[in-house]
Amino acid sequence: MPHPPRIAIIGAGPAGLTAALILHRGGHRVSVYEGESSKQQRTQGGTLDLHEDSGQVALQRAGLLEAFRAVARHEGQEARVGDPWSGAITAGGFGPEGSMDKPEIDRGDLRQLLLDALPADAVQWGHCLSEMEPADAGRHSLRFANGVQAEADIVIGADGAWSKVRAALSACQPLPTGITFFEGWIAQPAADIAGMVGQGSLFCFGGEEALFVQRNSGDRFCVYAALKRPSDWLDAQIAQQGMRALVTGSYTGWAPNLRRLLEACTDFVRRPIYSLPPDFRWTSRNGVTLIGDAAHLMPPVGVGVNLAMLDASDVAMALCAQPDAVSAIRHAEAIVCERASALMPDAIDGFQRWFTTEATADGG
């Protein structure tokens, strides 16, 4: 393998861009291939909290911690809990003023922070990976849906839940959790809605229904209506009555002030939640590895992006530190897998507990 090797990163999410930036700063030749046609193709979803012991560690390694702190929303750490039946809101709390425990940043802002630190041509937009195969001299051949072909000495799969890189290493596919999120947005919240949610997030657990609301920058609210329902039942109900009617109708027993959060939303986007098995492992291949959801897809319980960025930084730092790329990847891969195996069982079980009558904001 040449040094420095040609490195292809599949996926321009937080993990892929974190790895790319650390590798670029370390003098490596890196190309990031992203299926989206541009960074403006779609909104990036709600806000993220980056933890001091993971996401912020990755940003420090990438040289962006201070830039992150300059734009992060410390006040976004505030958490509130709503009672579904009475509508009563219990104010939560957050760390002391100036604490950098888990400050918030919009997904789109985090992506832009990383993109701004990379060369303008680092990301190849509109390159959706179709297939990866072995090539000559230990390289890897990449075929993209747009007809482009490329070769790389190292391939880092940061391509999410339905990773094509993972498919080249394992036949295992994500499994449905039985929970579906319906994402909606409130662009200009009324005063009563803003007062309920506060500066951070509102959590409401009602058995087989839950409601999660996040304040984003610009005082926009991201609302997730979460339902525990069979997928085929959802299909039939959406076909019969439409998505908005299904979502709002699923909360008819809830307090009027909480139902108003749903009524104020724009159209909903359906997001089924999947997970890899807690003991998932892939077959190692020289010069190929997985990070983030490609390596350990789990339900959204607050650790996903932090774990993904830490994975990315571990792999990138290992490649920068060791001349033997194969050994570097194997070493980092062991760290990624061991860390995920320690977290996934509790994450999967805790997520399911959210949809029981005993649920609380900490997943208990």
Salt bridges, closest charged atoms under 4 A:
GLU36 OE2 - ARG42 NE 2.58
GLU36 OE1 - ARG111 NH1 3.24
ASP49 OD2 - HIS51 NE2 3.44
GLU66 OE2 - ARG69 NH1 3.25
GLU78 OE2 - ARG80 NE 3.09
ASP106 OD1 - ARG73 NH1 2.94
ASP106 OD2 - ARG220 NH2 3.42
GLU133 OE1 - ARG143 NH1 2.70
ASP153 OD2 - ARG6 NE 3.64
ASP153 OD1 - ARG139 NE 3.65
GLU183 OE1 - ARG271 NE 2.69
ASP192 OD2 - ARG260 NE 2.77
GLU209 OE2 - ARG229 NH2 2.82
ASP219 OD1 - ARG215 NH1 2.61
ASP235 OD1 - ARG270 NH1 2.79
ASP311 OD2 - HIS296 NE2 2.47
ASP311 OD1 - ARG339 NH2 2.91
ASP314 OD1 - ARG61 NH1 2.77
ASP314 OD2 - ARG339 NH2 2.83
